Amino acid sequence: MPRLTFAEVCARRLERHALNAPAGDAGPAEIAAAMAGVHAQVMPAAELSVGLRLAGATRADVRRALWSDHSLVKTFGPRGTVHLLPARDLPLWVAALSAVPPPRVGMPDDVRMTPEQTEAVVAAVADALKDSELTNEELDRAVVERTGPWAGERVMPAFQGQWPRWRQAVHLAGVRGALCFGPNRGRKVTYTGPARLLPGFEPAGTRAGLAHVLRSYLHAYGPATPRRFAHWLNAPPGWAEELFTSLEAELEPVEVEGTRAWVSAGDTGVPPAPPRGVRLLPYFDGYAYRVGNQPPELLYPGRAAERVLPRNFQVLLVDGVVAGLWHQRRSGRVIAITVEPVVRATAALRREIDRQAGRVGEIMEGRAEAVIGEVTVGGHA
């Protein structure tokens, strides 16, 4: 059985995420594929995630890939959260995500929809969006017209009051391929049908979809175990174990620091050089890197475990492991960046932080100014 050190695993992940050196011969869709999806709960963070991995790219390149070229699709991905996925692979992702058992914890009885109501809502969403781009409010009306008043009852707890009952199925409609995001209308989110953006769109077969998503995950984050894959996908561990077993002919075991893990068959190579480089990973990029890259005691050594691990901070990555946190505040074109290393801030590290901050400014089409200091805001701030 091949044996890999954690340093070799970090080097693999940095190379495959284009974090060792930005890719010069790829586009946003290729980066999203290499990352097994880009977390896009906050779009500026997603734009920065992709831009960091592409030589000379800015947020405009990501927006063009989404809304002009349609090589990227913004939809619901792993863990039921908003992601950017490569358009060419969307049929496979939809097939796989539709097959993941839903979490057992759900809405209260007086809010939850029956299976029949859920299916009616998904069908109504698909019909309403097949030829349209609709805001939340417009989609509310369209779903109620196609299902009944029960779907519009405001019983679902939300940030600013109560949402209509049907909205608990929004992410399900997304992973089923009935819905994806359209371009914002002013400050309002819109949804549309994937087939409007990708003519001929149809979900792939379930087995092909599951095999593709597992291969994508192992390429980006492997070696990994079924339990780590389940954590990344928010799936039951037992289900993930069964999936690994069903695809065992396509997998190969390796040993990492005494622990057995898996890669795609034949994918055991490691880069010749040790992991090197400094990167400022934005919100959710650092989270995805943490969820995919395990175990945490190696990824968050020393003070990083107590200072950075418990919250969703933007992370300072040094040689493949977490070495601090950072925060940005924008005022016009000026982006003020505070970086808090939890390792010794050598002159070389400070120079590289300045360089990386400059790249952040280029991607976000502004001018970044970096200082070393304590980050005093919480995660997501």
Secondary structure, 3 states (H helix, E strand, C coil): CCEECHHHHHHHHHHHCCCCCCECCCCHHHHHHHCCCEECCCHHHHHHHHHHCECCCCHHHHHHHHHCCCCEEEEECHHHCEEEEEHHHHHHHHHHHHHCCCCCCCCCCCCCCCHHHHHHHHHHHHHHHCCCEEEHHHHHHHHHHHHCHHHHCEEEEECCEEEEHHHHHHHHHHHCCCCEEEEEECCEEEEECHHHHCCCCCCCCHHHHHHHHHHHHHHHHCCECHHHHHHHHCCCHHHHHHHHHHCHHHEEEEEECCEEEEEECCCCCCCCCCCCCEEEECCCHHHHHHHHCCCHHHHCCCCHHHHCCCCCCEEEEECCEEEEEEEEEEECCEEEEEEEECCCCCHHHHHHHHHHHHHHHHHCCCEEEEEECCCCCCCCC
